[in-house]
Amino acid sequence: MTTLLKVEQLISEESKNIISRNLSRILDLRILDIDVINKTISLVYNNPFVLDKAKKELGRVGYSLETQLPL
């Protein structure tokens, strides 16, 4: 499954690096793109539990989700 997450606090390359580093640790999750200009993260995952892990990890490092859009 593929999803697009809108993260309002995604404002810099530093934010992008923090998100990339933390989400890349989650097994069965692949980051397609982190777009600072549009403030979006594109992800591919096989299991809904993996997406929940990603959301929790984003919250843990201080990034709240504005919306989630399936692709």
mmCIF file as Biopython writes it, N, C-alpha, C and O atoms, coordinates in Angstrom:
data_model
#
loop_
_atom_site.group_PDB
_atom_site.id
_atom_site.type_symbol
_atom_site.label_atom_id
_atom_site.label_alt_id
_atom_site.label_comp_id
_atom_site.label_asym_id
_atom_site.label_entity_id
_atom_site.label_seq_id
_atom_site.pdbx_PDB_ins_code
_atom_site.Cartn_x
_atom_site.Cartn_y
_atom_site.Cartn_z
_atom_site.occupancy
_atom_site.B_iso_or_equiv
_atom_site.auth_seq_id
_atom_site.auth_asym_id
_atom_site.pdbx_PDB_model_num
ATOM 1   N N  . MET A ? 1  ? 0.832  -1.168 0.000  1.0 0.0 1  A 1 
ATOM 2   C CA . MET A ? 1  ? 0.000  0.000  0.000  1.0 0.0 1  A 1 
ATOM 3   C C  . MET A ? 1  ? 0.887  1.245  0.000  1.0 0.0 1  A 1 
ATOM 4   O O  . MET A ? 1  ? 2.007  1.237  0.510  1.0 0.0 1  A 1 
ATOM 5   N N  . THR A ? 2  ? 0.363  2.285  -0.572 1.0 0.0 2  A 1 
ATOM 6   C CA . THR A ? 2  ? 1.087  3.553  -0.647 1.0 0.0 2  A 1 
ATOM 7   C C  . THR A ? 2  ? 0.236  4.641  -0.004 1.0 0.0 2  A 1 
ATOM 8   O O  . THR A ? 2  ? -0.984 4.667  -0.167 1.0 0.0 2  A 1 
ATOM 9   N N  . THR A ? 3  ? 0.883  5.524  0.717  1.0 0.0 3  A 1 
ATOM 10  C CA . THR A ? 3  ? 0.154  6.635  1.335  1.0 0.0 3  A 1 
ATOM 11  C C  . THR A ? 3  ? 0.985  7.907  1.281  1.0 0.0 3  A 1 
ATOM 12  O O  . THR A ? 3  ? 2.207  7.870  1.137  1.0 0.0 3  A 1 
ATOM 13  N N  . LEU A ? 4  ? 0.305  9.009  1.398  1.0 0.0 4  A 1 
ATOM 14  C CA . LEU A ? 4  ? 0.936  10.325 1.413  1.0 0.0 4  A 1 
ATOM 15  C C  . LEU A ? 4  ? 0.550  11.001 2.725  1.0 0.0 4  A 1 
ATOM 16  O O  . LEU A ? 4  ? -0.631 11.206 3.003  1.0 0.0 4  A 1 
ATOM 17  N N  . LEU A ? 5  ? 1.548  11.343 3.523  1.0 0.0 5  A 1 
ATOM 18  C CA . LEU A ? 5  ? 1.315  11.994 4.809  1.0 0.0 5  A 1 
ATOM 19  C C  . LEU A ? 5  ? 1.651  13.474 4.697  1.0 0.0 5  A 1 
ATOM 20  O O  . LEU A ? 5  ? 2.695  13.841 4.160  1.0 0.0 5  A 1 
ATOM 21  N N  . LYS A ? 6  ? 0.774  14.311 5.199  1.0 0.0 6  A 1 
ATOM 22  C CA . LYS A ? 6  ? 1.003  15.760 5.226  1.0 0.0 6  A 1 
ATOM 23  C C  . LYS A ? 6  ? 1.485  16.119 6.625  1.0 0.0 6  A 1 
ATOM 24  O O  . LYS A ? 6  ? 0.787  15.885 7.612  1.0 0.0 6  A 1 
ATOM 25  N N  . VAL A ? 7  ? 2.700  16.696 6.701  1.0 0.0 7  A 1 
ATOM 26  C CA . VAL A ? 7  ? 3.321  17.035 7.983  1.0 0.0 7  A 1 
ATOM 27  C C  . VAL A ? 7  ? 3.657  18.524 7.964  1.0 0.0 7  A 1 
ATOM 28  O O  . VAL A ? 7  ? 4.588  18.947 7.279  1.0 0.0 7  A 1 
ATOM 29  N N  . GLU A ? 8  ? 2.903  19.307 8.713  1.0 0.0 8  A 1 
ATOM 30  C CA . GLU A ? 8  ? 3.055  20.764 8.681  1.0 0.0 8  A 1 
ATOM 31  C C  . GLU A ? 8  ? 4.415  21.227 9.200  1.0 0.0 8  A 1 
ATOM 32  O O  . GLU A ? 8  ? 4.918  22.259 8.755  1.0 0.0 8  A 1 
ATOM 33  N N  . GLN A ? 9  ? 5.021  20.489 10.128 1.0 0.0 9  A 1 
ATOM 34  C CA . GLN A ? 9  ? 6.306  20.900 10.703 1.0 0.0 9  A 1 
ATOM 35  C C  . GLN A ? 9  ? 7.499  20.546 9.815  1.0 0.0 9  A 1 
ATOM 36  O O  . GLN A ? 9  ? 8.639  20.818 10.194 1.0 0.0 9  A 1 
ATOM 37  N N  . LEU A ? 10 ? 7.273  19.962 8.672  1.0 0.0 10 A 1 
ATOM 38  C CA . LEU A ? 10 ? 8.349  19.604 7.740  1.0 0.0 10 A 1 
ATOM 39  C C  . LEU A ? 10 ? 8.767  20.872 6.994  1.0 0.0 10 A 1 
ATOM 40  O O  . LEU A ? 10 ? 8.217  21.197 5.942  1.0 0.0 10 A 1 
ATOM 41  N N  . ILE A ? 11 ? 9.754  21.586 7.561  1.0 0.0 11 A 1 
ATOM 42  C CA . ILE A ? 11 ? 10.066 22.921 7.038  1.0 0.0 11 A 1 
ATOM 43  C C  . ILE A ? 11 ? 11.505 23.094 6.569  1.0 0.0 11 A 1 
ATOM 44  O O  . ILE A ? 11 ? 11.854 24.141 6.023  1.0 0.0 11 A 1 
ATOM 45  N N  . SER A ? 12 ? 12.349 22.075 6.775  1.0 0.0 12 A 1 
ATOM 46  C CA . SER A ? 12 ? 13.756 22.264 6.424  1.0 0.0 12 A 1 
ATOM 47  C C  . SER A ? 12 ? 14.408 20.935 6.066  1.0 0.0 12 A 1 
ATOM 48  O O  . SER A ? 12 ? 13.830 19.866 6.261  1.0 0.0 12 A 1 
ATOM 49  N N  . GLU A ? 13 ? 15.615 21.028 5.543  1.0 0.0 13 A 1 
ATOM 50  C CA . GLU A ? 13 ? 16.392 19.822 5.247  1.0 0.0 13 A 1 
ATOM 51  C C  . GLU A ? 13 ? 16.721 19.068 6.528  1.0 0.0 13 A 1 
ATOM 52  O O  . GLU A ? 13 ? 16.811 17.840 6.525  1.0 0.0 13 A 1 
ATOM 53  N N  . GLU A ? 14 ? 16.901 19.799 7.619  1.0 0.0 14 A 1 
ATOM 54  C CA . GLU A ? 14 ? 17.165 19.140 8.906  1.0 0.0 14 A 1 
ATOM 55  C C  . GLU A ? 14 ? 15.964 18.289 9.323  1.0 0.0 14 A 1 
ATOM 56  O O  . GLU A ? 14 ? 16.135 17.165 9.794  1.0 0.0 14 A 1 
ATOM 57  N N  . SER A ? 15 ? 14.755 18.816 9.155  1.0 0.0 15 A 1 
ATOM 58  C CA . SER A ? 15 ? 13.537 18.057 9.447  1.0 0.0 15 A 1 
ATOM 59  C C  . SER A ? 15 ? 13.474 16.812 8.577  1.0 0.0 15 A 1 
ATOM 60  O O  . SER A ? 15 ? 13.149 15.721 9.047  1.0 0.0 15 A 1 
ATOM 61  N N  . LYS A ? 16 ? 13.787 16.992 7.311  1.0 0.0 16 A 1 
ATOM 62  C CA . LYS A ? 16 ? 13.775 15.877 6.364  1.0 0.0 16 A 1 
ATOM 63  C C  . LYS A ? 16 ? 14.755 14.789 6.804  1.0 0.0 16 A 1 
ATOM 64  O O  . LYS A ? 16 ? 14.424 13.605 6.756  1.0 0.0 16 A 1 
ATOM 65  N N  . ASN A ? 17 ? 15.944 15.175 7.227  1.0 0.0 17 A 1 
ATOM 66  C CA . ASN A ? 17 ? 16.948 14.205 7.660  1.0 0.0 17 A 1 
ATOM 67  C C  . ASN A ? 17 ? 16.521 13.474 8.928  1.0 0.0 17 A 1 
ATOM 68  O O  . ASN A ? 17 ? 16.735 12.268 9.047  1.0 0.0 17 A 1 
ATOM 69  N N  . ILE A ? 18 ? 15.921 14.187 9.871  1.0 0.0 18 A 1 
ATOM 70  C CA . ILE A ? 18 ? 15.447 13.563 11.106 1.0 0.0 18 A 1 
ATOM 71  C C  . ILE A ? 18 ? 14.365 12.533 10.796 1.0 0.0 18 A 1 
ATOM 72  O O  . ILE A ? 18 ? 14.400 11.415 11.310 1.0 0.0 18 A 1 
ATOM 73  N N  . ILE A ? 19 ? 13.413 12.907 9.964  1.0 0.0 19 A 1 
ATOM 74  C CA . ILE A ? 19 ? 12.325 11.999 9.598  1.0 0.0 19 A 1 
ATOM 75  C C  . ILE A ? 19 ? 12.870 10.792 8.854  1.0 0.0 19 A 1 
ATOM 76  O O  . ILE A ? 19 ? 12.499 9.658  9.157  1.0 0.0 19 A 1 
ATOM 77  N N  . SER A ? 20 ? 13.737 11.019 7.894  1.0 0.0 20 A 1 
ATOM 78  C CA . SER A ? 20 ? 14.324 9.926  7.121  1.0 0.0 20 A 1 
ATOM 79  C C  . SER A ? 20 ? 15.080 8.958  8.019  1.0 0.0 20 A 1 
ATOM 80  O O  . SER A ? 20 ? 14.920 7.744  7.898  1.0 0.0 20 A 1 
ATOM 81  N N  . ARG A ? 21 ? 15.887 9.478  8.904  1.0 0.0 21 A 1 
ATOM 82  C CA . ARG A ? 21 ? 16.681 8.636  9.804  1.0 0.0 21 A 1 
ATOM 83  C C  . ARG A ? 21 ? 15.783 7.777  10.695 1.0 0.0 21 A 1 
ATOM 84  O O  . ARG A ? 21 ? 16.043 6.586  10.872 1.0 0.0 21 A 1 
ATOM 85  N N  . ASN A ? 22 ? 14.744 8.366  11.248 1.0 0.0 22 A 1 
ATOM 86  C CA . ASN A ? 22 ? 13.890 7.638  12.179 1.0 0.0 22 A 1 
ATOM 87  C C  . ASN A ? 22 ? 12.946 6.661  11.486 1.0 0.0 22 A 1 
ATOM 88  O O  . ASN A ? 22 ? 12.713 5.567  12.000 1.0 0.0 22 A 1 
ATOM 89  N N  . LEU A ? 23 ? 12.404 7.029  10.343 1.0 0.0 23 A 1 
ATOM 90  C CA . LEU A ? 23 ? 11.498 6.115  9.648  1.0 0.0 23 A 1 
ATOM 91  C C  . LEU A ? 23 ? 12.240 4.977  8.959  1.0 0.0 23 A 1 
ATOM 92  O O  . LEU A ? 23 ? 11.674 3.901  8.769  1.0 0.0 23 A 1 
ATOM 93  N N  . SER A ? 24 ? 13.485 5.195  8.587  1.0 0.0 24 A 1 
ATOM 94  C CA . SER A ? 24 ? 14.236 4.133  7.900  1.0 0.0 24 A 1 
ATOM 95  C C  . SER A ? 24 ? 14.540 2.959  8.826  1.0 0.0 24 A 1 
ATOM 96  O O  . SER A ? 24 ? 14.924 1.890  8.351  1.0 0.0 24 A 1 
ATOM 97  N N  . ARG A ? 25 ? 14.379 3.134  10.118 1.0 0.0 25 A 1 
ATOM 98  C CA . ARG A ? 25 ? 14.594 2.047  11.085 1.0 0.0 25 A 1 
ATOM 99  C C  . ARG A ? 25 ? 13.424 1.075  11.150 1.0 0.0 25 A 1 
ATOM 100 O O  . ARG A ? 25 ? 13.555 -0.013 11.710 1.0 0.0 25 A 1 
ATOM 101 N N  . ILE A ? 26 ? 12.293 1.450  10.591 1.0 0.0 26 A 1 
ATOM 102 C CA . ILE A ? 26 ? 11.096 0.609  10.664 1.0 0.0 26 A 1 
ATOM 103 C C  . ILE A ? 26 ? 11.136 -0.409 9.529  1.0 0.0 26 A 1 
ATOM 104 O O  . ILE A ? 26 ? 11.190 -0.052 8.352  1.0 0.0 26 A 1 
ATOM 105 N N  . LEU A ? 27 ? 11.109 -1.679 9.908  1.0 0.0 27 A 1 
ATOM 106 C CA . LEU A ? 27 ? 11.118 -2.748 8.915  1.0 0.0 27 A 1 
ATOM 107 C C  . LEU A ? 27 ? 9.821  -2.719 8.114  1.0 0.0 27 A 1 
ATOM 108 O O  . LEU A ? 27 ? 8.781  -2.307 8.628  1.0 0.0 27 A 1 
ATOM 109 N N  . ASP A ? 28 ? 9.877  -3.149 6.875  1.0 0.0 28 A 1 
ATOM 110 C CA . ASP A ? 28 ? 8.725  -3.237 5.971  1.0 0.0 28 A 1 
ATOM 111 C C  . ASP A ? 28 ? 8.124  -1.879 5.617  1.0 0.0 28 A 1 
ATOM 112 O O  . ASP A ? 28 ? 6.968  -1.799 5.202  1.0 0.0 28 A 1 
ATOM 113 N N  . LEU A ? 29 ? 8.903  -0.818 5.780  1.0 0.0 29 A 1 
ATOM 114 C CA . LEU A ? 29 ? 8.465  0.526  5.400  1.0 0.0 29 A 1 
ATOM 115 C C  . LEU A ? 29 ? 9.505  1.112  4.462  1.0 0.0 29 A 1 
ATOM 116 O O  . LEU A ? 29 ? 10.699 1.101  4.760  1.0 0.0 29 A 1 
ATOM 117 N N  . ARG A ? 30 ? 9.048  1.622  3.330  1.0 0.0 30 A 1 
ATOM 118 C CA . ARG A ? 30 ? 9.968  2.257  2.389  1.0 0.0 30 A 1 
ATOM 119 C C  . ARG A ? 30 ? 9.524  3.695  2.153  1.0 0.0 30 A 1 
ATOM 120 O O  . ARG A ? 30 ? 8.355  3.967  1.878  1.0 0.0 30 A 1 
ATOM 121 N N  . ILE A ? 31 ? 10.474 4.597  2.266  1.0 0.0 31 A 1 
ATOM 122 C CA . ILE A ? 31 ? 10.204 6.012  2.021  1.0 0.0 31 A 1 
ATOM 123 C C  . ILE A ? 31 ? 10.407 6.272  0.532  1.0 0.0 31 A 1 
ATOM 124 O O  . ILE A ? 31 ? 11.503 6.076  0.007  1.0 0.0 31 A 1 
ATOM 125 N N  . LEU A ? 32 ? 9.356  6.709  -0.145 1.0 0.0 32 A 1 
ATOM 126 C CA . LEU A ? 32 ? 9.472  7.048  -1.563 1.0 0.0 32 A 1 
ATOM 127 C C  . LEU A ? 32 ? 10.001 8.461  -1.741 1.0 0.0 32 A 1 
ATOM 128 O O  . LEU A ? 32 ? 10.871 8.710  -2.576 1.0 0.0 32 A 1 
ATOM 129 N N  . ASP A ? 33 ? 9.464  9.392  -0.943 1.0 0.0 33 A 1 
ATOM 130 C CA . ASP A ? 33 ? 9.854  10.791 -1.099 1.0 0.0 33 A 1 
ATOM 131 C C  . ASP A ? 33 ? 9.509  11.569 0.165  1.0 0.0 33 A 1 
ATOM 132 O O  . ASP A ? 33 ? 8.491  11.319 0.811  1.0 0.0 33 A 1 
ATOM 133 N N  . ILE A ? 34 ? 10.368 12.507 0.499  1.0 0.0 34 A 1 
ATOM 134 C CA . ILE A ? 34 ? 10.079 13.481 1.549  1.0 0.0 34 A 1 
ATOM 135 C C  . ILE A ? 34 ? 10.216 14.846 0.885  1.0 0.0 34 A 1 
ATOM 136 O O  . ILE A ? 34 ? 11.318 15.272 0.539  1.0 0.0 34 A 1 
ATOM 137 N N  . ASP A ? 35 ? 9.092  15.522 0.713  1.0 0.0 35 A 1 
ATOM 138 C CA . ASP A ? 35 ? 9.034  16.787 -0.019 1.0 0.0 35 A 1 
ATOM 139 C C  . ASP A ? 35 ? 8.866  17.950 0.960  1.0 0.0 35 A 1 
ATOM 140 O O  . ASP A ? 35 ? 7.794  18.143 1.533  1.0 0.0 35 A 1 
ATOM 141 N N  . VAL A ? 36 ? 9.934  18.717 1.142  1.0 0.0 36 A 1 
ATOM 142 C CA . VAL A ? 36 ? 9.916  19.841 2.083  1.0 0.0 36 A 1 
ATOM 143 C C  . VAL A ? 36 ? 9.012  20.961 1.569  1.0 0.0 36 A 1 
ATOM 144 O O  . VAL A ? 36 ? 8.331  21.611 2.362  1.0 0.0 36 A 1 
ATOM 145 N N  . ILE A ? 37 ? 8.995  21.192 0.282  1.0 0.0 37 A 1 
ATOM 146 C CA . ILE A ? 37 ? 8.196  22.287 -0.286 1.0 0.0 37 A 1 
ATOM 147 C C  . ILE A ? 37 ? 6.702  22.048 -0.070 1.0 0.0 37 A 1 
ATOM 148 O O  . ILE A ? 37 ? 5.980  22.949 0.358  1.0 0.0 37 A 1 
ATOM 149 N N  . ASN A ? 38 ? 6.239  20.826 -0.370 1.0 0.0 38 A 1 
ATOM 150 C CA . ASN A ? 38 ? 4.820  20.493 -0.200 1.0 0.0 38 A 1 
ATOM 151 C C  . ASN A ? 38 ? 4.493  19.945 1.185  1.0 0.0 38 A 1 
ATOM 152 O O  . ASN A ? 38 ? 3.326  19.725 1.509  1.0 0.0 38 A 1 
ATOM 153 N N  . LYS A ? 39 ? 5.529  19.723 2.005  1.0 0.0 39 A 1 
ATOM 154 C CA . LYS A ? 39 ? 5.386  19.205 3.370  1.0 0.0 39 A 1 
ATOM 155 C C  . LYS A ? 39 ? 4.698  17.844 3.393  1.0 0.0 39 A 1 
ATOM 156 O O  . LYS A ? 39 ? 3.774  17.612 4.172  1.0 0.0 39 A 1 
ATOM 157 N N  . THR A ? 40 ? 5.171  16.944 2.516  1.0 0.0 40 A 1 
ATOM 158 C CA . THR A ? 40 ? 4.579  15.613 2.427  1.0 0.0 40 A 1 
ATOM 159 C C  . THR A ? 40 ? 5.640  14.521 2.500  1.0 0.0 40 A 1 
ATOM 160 O O  . THR A ? 40 ? 6.807  14.732 2.171  1.0 0.0 40 A 1 
ATOM 161 N N  . ILE A ? 41 ? 5.192  13.341 2.943  1.0 0.0 41 A 1 
ATOM 162 C CA . ILE A ? 41 ? 6.027  12.149 2.984  1.0 0.0 41 A 1 
ATOM 163 C C  . ILE A ? 41 ? 5.262  11.050 2.258  1.0 0.0 41 A 1 
ATOM 164 O O  . ILE A ? 41 ? 4.122  10.752 2.613  1.0 0.0 41 A 1 
ATOM 165 N N  . SER A ? 42 ? 5.876  10.445 1.247  1.0 0.0 42 A 1 
ATOM 166 C CA . SER A ? 42 ? 5.279  9.327  0.523  1.0 0.0 42 A 1 
ATOM 167 C C  . SER A ? 42 ? 5.899  8.038  1.030  1.0 0.0 42 A 1 
ATOM 168 O O  . SER A ? 42 ? 7.121  7.898  1.073  1.0 0.0 42 A 1 
ATOM 169 N N  . LEU A ? 43 ? 5.037  7.088  1.419  1.0 0.0 43 A 1 
ATOM 170 C CA . LEU A ? 43 ? 5.504  5.831  1.992  1.0 0.0 43 A 1 
ATOM 171 C C  . LEU A ? 43 ? 4.869  4.638  1.295  1.0 0.0 43 A 1 
ATOM 172 O O  . LEU A ? 43 ? 3.755  4.722  0.778  1.0 0.0 43 A 1 
ATOM 173 N N  . VAL A ? 44 ? 5.598  3.520  1.290  1.0 0.0 44 A 1 
ATOM 174 C CA . VAL A ? 44 ? 5.069  2.236  0.839  1.0 0.0 44 A 1 
ATOM 175 C C  . VAL A ? 44 ? 5.212  1.261  1.997  1.0 0.0 44 A 1 
ATOM 176 O O  . VAL A ? 44 ? 6.263  1.196  2.635  1.0 0.0 44 A 1 
ATOM 177 N N  . TYR A ? 45 ? 4.158  0.504  2.270  1.0 0.0 45 A 1 
ATOM 178 C CA . TYR A ? 45 ? 4.168  -0.463 3.364  1.0 0.0 45 A 1 
ATOM 179 C C  . TYR A ? 45 ? 3.236  -1.617 3.004  1.0 0.0 45 A 1 
ATOM 180 O O  . TYR A ? 45 ? 2.379  -1.480 2.131  1.0 0.0 45 A 1 
ATOM 181 N N  . ASN A ? 46 ? 3.406  -2.754 3.680  1.0 0.0 46 A 1 
ATOM 182 C CA . ASN A ? 46 ? 2.589  -3.928 3.387  1.0 0.0 46 A 1 
ATOM 183 C C  . ASN A ? 46 ? 1.499  -4.173 4.413  1.0 0.0 46 A 1 
ATOM 184 O O  . ASN A ? 46 ? 0.512  -4.849 4.126  1.0 0.0 46 A 1 
ATOM 185 N N  . ASN A ? 47 ? 1.672  -3.628 5.607  1.0 0.0 47 A 1 
ATOM 186 C CA . ASN A ? 47 ? 0.798  -3.955 6.711  1.0 0.0 47 A 1 
ATOM 187 C C  . ASN A ? 47 ? 0.355  -2.659 7.396  1.0 0.0 47 A 1 
ATOM 188 O O  . ASN A ? 47 ? 1.185  -1.779 7.622  1.0 0.0 47 A 1 
ATOM 189 N N  . PRO A ? 48 ? -0.924 -2.523 7.728  1.0 0.0 48 A 1 
ATOM 190 C CA . PRO A ? 48 ? -1.385 -1.307 8.405  1.0 0.0 48 A 1 
ATOM 191 C C  . PRO A ? 48 ? -0.662 -1.040 9.729  1.0 0.0 48 A 1 
ATOM 192 O O  . PRO A ? 48 ? -0.537 0.113  10.142 1.0 0.0 48 A 1 
ATOM 193 N N  . PHE A ? 49 ? -0.190 -2.092 10.394 1.0 0.0 49 A 1 
ATOM 194 C CA . PHE A ? 49 ? 0.542  -1.907 11.647 1.0 0.0 49 A 1 
ATOM 195 C C  . PHE A ? 49 ? 1.849  -1.155 11.410 1.0 0.0 49 A 1 
ATOM 196 O O  . PHE A ? 49 ? 2.307  -0.417 12.282 1.0 0.0 49 A 1 
ATOM 197 N N  . VAL A ? 50 ? 2.445  -1.338 10.247 1.0 0.0 50 A 1 
ATOM 198 C CA . VAL A ? 50 ? 3.685  -0.636 9.905  1.0 0.0 50 A 1 
ATOM 199 C C  . VAL A ? 50 ? 3.409  0.862  9.782  1.0 0.0 50 A 1 
ATOM 200 O O  . VAL A ? 50 ? 4.207  1.682  10.237 1.0 0.0 50 A 1 
ATOM 201 N N  . LEU A ? 51 ? 2.295  1.213  9.176  1.0 0.0 51 A 1 
ATOM 202 C CA . LEU A ? 51 ? 1.925  2.625  9.066  1.0 0.0 51 A 1 
ATOM 203 C C  . LEU A ? 51 ? 1.677  3.224  10.451 1.0 0.0 51 A 1 
ATOM 204 O O  . LEU A ? 51 ? 2.067  4.362  10.714 1.0 0.0 51 A 1 
ATOM 205 N N  . ASP A ? 52 ? 1.035  2.468  11.329 1.0 0.0 52 A 1 
ATOM 206 C CA . ASP A ? 52 ? 0.824  2.943  12.703 1.0 0.0 52 A 1 
ATOM 207 C C  . ASP A ? 52 ? 2.151  3.190  13.407 1.0 0.0 52 A 1 
ATOM 208 O O  . ASP A ? 52 ? 2.297  4.171  14.137 1.0 0.0 52 A 1 
ATOM 209 N N  . LYS A ? 53 ? 3.120  2.300  13.189 1.0 0.0 53 A 1 
ATOM 210 C CA . LYS A ? 53 ? 4.454  2.488  13.773 1.0 0.0 53 A 1 
ATOM 211 C C  . LYS A ? 53 ? 5.084  3.779  13.265 1.0 0.0 53 A 1 
ATOM 212 O O  . LYS A ? 53 ? 5.686  4.532  14.030 1.0 0.0 53 A 1 
ATOM 213 N N  . ALA A ? 54 ? 4.938  4.026  11.964 1.0 0.0 54 A 1 
ATOM 214 C CA . ALA A ? 54 ? 5.508  5.237  11.365 1.0 0.0 54 A 1 
ATOM 215 C C  . ALA A ? 54 ? 4.866  6.485  11.967 1.0 0.0 54 A 1 
ATOM 216 O O  . ALA A ? 54 ? 5.563  7.452  12.276 1.0 0.0 54 A 1 
ATOM 217 N N  . LYS A ? 55 ? 3.555  6.472  12.135 1.0 0.0 55 A 1 
ATOM 218 C CA . LYS A ? 55 ? 2.854  7.616  12.720 1.0 0.0 55 A 1 
ATOM 219 C C  . LYS A ? 55 ? 3.309  7.858  14.155 1.0 0.0 55 A 1 
ATOM 220 O O  . LYS A ? 55 ? 3.536  8.998  14.559 1.0 0.0 55 A 1 
ATOM 221 N N  . LYS A ? 56 ? 3.439  6.779  14.920 1.0 0.0 56 A 1 
ATOM 222 C CA . LYS A ? 56 ? 3.892  6.906  16.309 1.0 0.0 56 A 1 
ATOM 223 C C  . LYS A ? 56 ? 5.314  7.444  16.371 1.0 0.0 56 A 1 
ATOM 224 O O  . LYS A ? 56 ? 5.637  8.266  17.228 1.0 0.0 56 A 1 
ATOM 225 N N  . GLU A ? 57 ? 6.162  6.978  15.462 1.0 0.0 57 A 1 
ATOM 226 C CA . GLU A ? 57 ? 7.554  7.440  15.440 1.0 0.0 57 A 1 
ATOM 227 C C  . GLU A ? 57 ? 7.623  8.918  15.076 1.0 0.0 57 A 1 
ATOM 228 O O  . GLU A ? 57 ? 8.408  9.666  15.660 1.0 0.0 57 A 1 
ATOM 229 N N  . LEU A ? 58 ? 6.815  9.339  14.123 1.0 0.0 58 A 1 
ATOM 230 C CA . LEU A ? 58 ? 6.776  10.760 13.770 1.0 0.0 58 A 1 
ATOM 231 C C  . LEU A ? 58 ? 6.337  11.599 14.966 1.0 0.0 58 A 1 
ATOM 232 O O  . LEU A ? 58 ? 6.907  12.658 15.229 1.0 0.0 58 A 1 
ATOM 233 N N  . GLY A ? 59 ? 5.336  11.132 15.681 1.0 0.0 59 A 1 
ATOM 234 C CA . GLY A ? 59 ? 4.886  11.835 16.876 1.0 0.0 59 A 1 
ATOM 235 C C  . GLY A ? 59 ? 5.948  11.865 17.959 1.0 0.0 59 A 1 
ATOM 236 O O  . GLY A ? 59 ? 6.106  12.868 18.655 1.0 0.0 59 A 1 
ATOM 237 N N  . ARG A ? 60 ? 6.675  10.766 18.100 1.0 0.0 60 A 1 
ATOM 238 C CA . ARG A ? 60 ? 7.708  10.669 19.122 1.0 0.0 60 A 1 
ATOM 239 C C  . ARG A ? 60 ? 8.816  11.695 18.905 1.0 0.0 60 A 1 
ATOM 240 O O  . ARG A ? 60 ? 9.359  12.241 19.865 1.0 0.0 60 A 1 
ATOM 241 N N  . VAL A ? 61 ? 9.149  11.956 17.641 1.0 0.0 61 A 1 
ATOM 242 C CA . VAL A ? 61 ? 10.216 12.915 17.341 1.0 0.0 61 A 1 
ATOM 243 C C  . VAL A ? 61 ? 9.681  14.334 17.104 1.0 0.0 61 A 1 
ATOM 244 O O  . VAL A ? 61 ? 10.431 15.223 16.701 1.0 0.0 61 A 1 
ATOM 245 N N  . GLY A ? 62 ? 8.374  14.542 17.357 1.0 0.0 62 A 1 
ATOM 246 C CA . GLY A ? 62 ? 7.828  15.894 17.351 1.0 0.0 62 A 1 
ATOM 247 C C  . GLY A ? 62 ? 7.131  16.354 16.092 1.0 0.0 62 A 1 
ATOM 248 O O  . GLY A ? 62 ? 6.957  17.557 15.894 1.0 0.0 62 A 1 
ATOM 249 N N  . TYR A ? 63 ? 6.724  15.432 15.230 1.0 0.0 63 A 1 
ATOM 250 C CA . TYR A ? 63 ? 6.037  15.807 13.995 1.0 0.0 63 A 1 
ATOM 251 C C  . TYR A ? 63 ? 4.629  15.230 14.012 1.0 0.0 63 A 1 
ATOM 252 O O  . TYR A ? 63 ? 4.457  14.011 14.008 1.0 0.0 63 A 1 
ATOM 253 N N  . SER A ? 64 ? 3.624  16.094 14.031 1.0 0.0 64 A 1 
ATOM 254 C CA . SER A ? 64 ? 2.243  15.623 14.019 1.0 0.0 64 A 1 
ATOM 255 C C  . SER A ? 64 ? 1.726  15.607 12.581 1.0 0.0 64 A 1 
ATOM 256 O O  . SER A ? 64 ? 2.125  16.420 11.748 1.0 0.0 64 A 1 
ATOM 257 N N  . LEU A ? 65 ? 0.838  14.669 12.318 1.0 0.0 65 A 1 
ATOM 258 C CA . LEU A ? 65 ? 0.274  14.530 10.979 1.0 0.0 65 A 1 
ATOM 259 C C  . LEU A ? 65 ? -0.911 15.463 10.820 1.0 0.0 65 A 1 
ATOM 260 O O  . LEU A ? 65 ? -1.771 15.559 11.695 1.0 0.0 65 A 1 
ATOM 261 N N  . GLU A ? 66 ? -0.940 16.146 9.692  1.0 0.0 66 A 1 
ATOM 262 C CA . GLU A ? 66 ? -2.090 16.989 9.381  1.0 0.0 66 A 1 
ATOM 263 C C  . GLU A ? 66 ? -3.161 16.131 8.715  1.0 0.0 66 A 1 
ATOM 264 O O  . GLU A ? 66 ? -4.318 16.147 9.134  1.0 0.0 66 A 1 
ATOM 265 N N  . THR A ? 67 ? -2.782 15.387 7.686  1.0 0.0 67 A 1 
ATOM 266 C CA . THR A ? 67 ? -3.720 14.503 6.984  1.0 0.0 67 A 1 
ATOM 267 C C  . THR A ? 67 ? -2.972 13.303 6.434  1.0 0.0 67 A 1 
ATOM 268 O O  . THR A ? 67 ? -1.745 13.301 6.329  1.0 0.0 67 A 1 
ATOM 269 N N  . GLN A ? 68 ? -3.745 12.280 6.086  1.0 0.0 68 A 1 
ATOM 270 C CA . GLN A ? 68 ? -3.200 11.101 5.420  1.0 0.0 68 A 1 
ATOM 271 C C  . GLN A ? 68 ? -4.034 10.864 4.175  1.0 0.0 68 A 1 
ATOM 272 O O  . GLN A ? 68 ? -5.260 10.780 4.245  1.0 0.0 68 A 1 
ATOM 273 N N  . LEU A ? 69 ? -3.370 10.758 3.043  1.0 0.0 69 A 1 
ATOM 274 C CA . LEU A ? 69 ? -4.058 10.544 1.778  1.0 0.0 69 A 1 
ATOM 275 C C  . LEU A ? 69 ? -3.555 9.267  1.127  1.0 0.0 69 A 1 
ATOM 276 O O  . LEU A ? 69 ? -2.359 9.156  0.859  1.0 0.0 69 A 1 
ATOM 277 N N  . PRO A ? 70 ? -4.433 8.289  0.859  1.0 0.0 70 A 1 
ATOM 278 C CA . PRO A ? 70 ? -3.980 7.096  0.142  1.0 0.0 70 A 1 
ATOM 279 C C  . PRO A ? 70 ? -3.667 7.454  -1.305 1.0 0.0 70 A 1 
ATOM 280 O O  . PRO A ? 70 ? -4.326 8.308  -1.899 1.0 0.0 70 A 1 
ATOM 281 N N  . LEU A ? 71 ? -2.669 6.804  -1.862 1.0 0.0 71 A 1 
ATOM 282 C CA . LEU A ? 71 ? -2.315 7.060  -3.268 1.0 0.0 71 A 1 
ATOM 283 C C  . LEU A ? 71 ? -2.828 5.967  -4.162 1.0 0.0 71 A 1 
ATOM 284 O O  . LEU A ? 71 ? -2.624 6.015  -5.375 1.0 0.0 71 A 1 
#
